[in-house]
């Protein structure tokens, strides 16, 4: 529920944001601390190693020296910590991320080969250590060396779920005129990160509601027509895009739009403001067992305004 969150942020007594833009979120901040930009920072990837098929290591030096007075994110966090700990027992300062990375490489799986941060700096194209090797079950910390697919924390709650199953089913039953809304991403957007680059947002309008030909015909909708999408919590209007690439009964909106709010200072992005899918997501739609919110599969009505 983006509008509810937006209202809540506007009621905060004090808010600090780390950002280089005055956007939909940071416009509520009382203080914005801009960190060094991406090309002024070093990079060592960890997240996408989880999706890799080979063992690799690559360190990217900053392309530019950071501007005078600029600070890295970790330096800003450290200075805030020092200021907020006034009167509290002193704590150890945050280590430099390069130091942590170097120690991780030295004491990691390939440390015995002499791998250090300096090794990666000397080989800027990175190192390939070959295909992934099986590490299970020795990497599992469970007593029996197996993955617990039904932890007691969840199974203990199953009786409550069973008792309320009929009520839950009724909540999930779609009205015949409703469709299920899912999100999507665009390669040139990366959600909203690149919307303030004229080179990347030029071309056709990409903030559209994709809808199947059958669902569009049933509602008298044609491509490029403005349609209204309503959920329990709100409504938005945007251009329709009729496409056979979806399942029947499903419509799709992209993430990361909605730059037209008052106080936003994103000159390029505001020219392609679009609408926010978060204004349709319903905070009451959660998986009852895990408590995970349902950002996809939101019941909506689609109509011609």
N, C-alpha and C positions, 0 to 999 in steps of 0.2 A: 504494500500500500504506500506508493511513493508520496502521495499528497499528505497522508498522515505523518510520514517521516519528515517531510519538508516542514510541516507545521511544528513538529516537535523540536527540530533543530532551531527554528526561529524563536523558541521559548527558552533556550539555554541561557544561563547566567553568564557563562563565559565559554568560548570555543576557540581553540587553536588549530590551524590547519597547516600542513606541509604541502605546498603546491606552487607551481609556477603560473597557474591560471586562476582567474576569478570565475569560477564555474558554478553550476547549480548547487553544489555542496558548500564550497568555500565562501560563497557570498554571505553565508550566515556567520562566518568566523569573525571574531573580534580582532584576531591577530593572525596574519598569514606569514609564515616563514618559508621563503622560497629556497629549496636546496639547490646544490649544483645540478646542472642538467645532465641528461643521459650521456652525451658525448664528452662530458667532463669527468665521467666516472669510469672506473675499471669494472670489468665484468667477468665473473666465473659462474657458469650455469650449474645449478643443482636440480631445479625443478624438472627439466626435460630429460634428465638422465633416467628418470623413472619410466620414460617412454622409449628409451633407446634400445637398440639391438646389439650395440657394440660398446665396449668400455673405452671411453675417450676422456680426455682432459684438455681443456683449452682456457687460457687466460687472455683477456683482451685489455690492453693498456688503454687509458683514456686517450681519445683522439686530440683533445685540446686540454691545455692547462685550465684549471678552474679559475673563474674570474676573481679579481681582488675582493676579499671579504666574503666570498662564497664559502659555504660549509656543506659537507656531505651530510646525508640523513643521520648517520650514526653520530656525527659530531654535534648536530642539533639536539638529538636525544640526550646525549651526554651532558650538554650544557643545561638543558632543562632539568635533568635529574639532579645535578649539583645544586641548582637554585631551589628546587622543590624539597631537597633534603635539609634545608636550613634548620638547625637545632637537633637533627637526628644523628645517630651514631654514623661516623664516616664509613663508606663502603668502597670497595675496590673500583677503580675506574674501568669503563668498558675497554676491552682490548681492541686495538686496531684490527679491522677485518682481514687485512693482509696477513697479520700475525696468526690469526685463527686459521686462515686458509693454509698457510705454510705448515702449521702444526698438524692440521688434518691430513695433508698430503704426506708428510713425513711418517706419521703413525698409522696411515691407512694401509689398504691392501697392497699397494705398490710402493710403499715406503722403502721396502728392502731392496728395490731396484735403484734407489738413490733419487727418487722423485721428490722434488721440492718446488716451491713457487718460482725460484730462480730458473729451474729447468724449463718451466712453461714460458717464462719471460724470454728465455733464449730461443724458444721454438714457437713463434707467434701463431703458426698455423695449427698448433695443437698436436697431441700425441694420441695414437690409436693403439690400445693394448689388446685388441682382438675381440672376438665375439664374447657375449656374456657367458658366464660360467654358472652352473647350478649352485645355489647356496642354501637350499632347503634339504632337510629340515633343520640343519644346525643353526640357522639364523632365527628360528622361532624360539621365543622365550617361554612358551607354554610348557607346563610340567610334562605332558605326554608327547611333546614335539609335533603336535597337530594343530591345525587352525580350528578354533572353536566357532562354528557357524551358528550355534544357538546358545549364546551366553545367558547365564541365569538372570542377568539384569533384564533381558527381554522376555524370556520364557515365563518369568514370574508375573509379567503383566498380561499374559495371554488370556487368563480368565476374564479380566475386565473388558478386553477387546471383544471376546465372544458374547458377553452379556449385552454389549452395546452395538453388536454387529448390524442389527436391523436399522437402528437409528443412523449409523454410519453409512449404510447402503443408500438410505433415502437422501442423505446429503450429497452423495456422489451421482445420483440419478439425474441425467440430463433431461431438460425440457426438450420436446421434439424440435423446437426452433433454435436451440442453442448449438454452438460449435465449440470445439476445444482449441484454445489459443496456445501456441508454442512460440518460442523465440527463435532467433537465428543470428548469425554473425556474418560480417562481410570481411573479406581479406584486406581491403584497403582501409577499413575502419579500426579493426581491433577493438571492438566495442566503441567507446567514445574517444579513445586516445588520440586519434589522428584527424578528428573532425575540424581542427583549426588550421589544417594545411590545405590551401587552395588546390594544389596539385593532386591531392589524394581524394578530394570530395567533388572534383569537377565531373561533368557528365550527367547522366540521367539521375532522376530522383531514386534513391535507394531505400528511403523510409516509406515502404509500401506495405499494404496488407495483402499477402498472398492468399488466394482462395481458389479452390478447384472449379472447373467449368460448371459442374453440376450444381454445386452449392451456390455459385454466383447466379446461374440461371434461375434457380428457385427463389432468389431474392431480387431479381431484376437488376443485377449488377453487371457492369461491363468494365473492362480495363481502363485505367486512367480516371475513372469516376471517383468522386469523393464519397467515402462511406463513413458511417459512425459505428464504432465498436464499443459496446457497453458490457460491463461486468457488474457484480454486486457493489463494487466500491467506487466506480467512476466510469467516465466515457471519454473517448478521443475521436478525432476525425482525421482521416488520412486517405491517400490515394490507393485505389484497389489495383491489384495485379493478378489477373486471372491466369492460372498456370496448372498444368496437370501433374506437377512434381510433388504434390501433397496427397496424403490419404484423404478419402472422403470424410467430411465432418471435422476437418482440421483446418485452421487458419494460422498464419505466421506473421509476426512483426519482428523487426530487428531490434537488438539491444542498443543502448547508448545514445538515443536521441532525446529530444525535449529541451533544446538549448534556448528556448524563447522566454524563459522566466525572467522576471524583473530583477535587475542587479547583476546579471551575467555579463561579463566583458570578454566575449570571444567573437571578434568581428567576423571571421570567416564562418565559424560554426553557426552563428546566429542567422546567416544567410541560408543555411540548410538546416534549420532548427528541428524540423520533424516533431514527433510526439513521443512521449516516454511510455514504454510498455509497463513500467513500474506503476503507472497510474491506474492500471487494470488488475495487477496482481492482488490477490485477496489474502490478508493475513490470517484468516480463519481456515484456509485450506492447508492442512498439515497432515503428514503421515502419522496416524494415531499412535503407532507403536514406537517409532523412532523420534517423533517430534520434529522431523525435517520438514521445512516449508516447501510447498509445491509452487515453484516458479513457472513450471510448464504444465499444460493441461488445465488451464483456467477456463471455466465455462463462460462463454460470452454470447451476446447477440450481435449480429452484423446486419445493418440496415442502411437504406438510403435516407439521408437526413431530409 
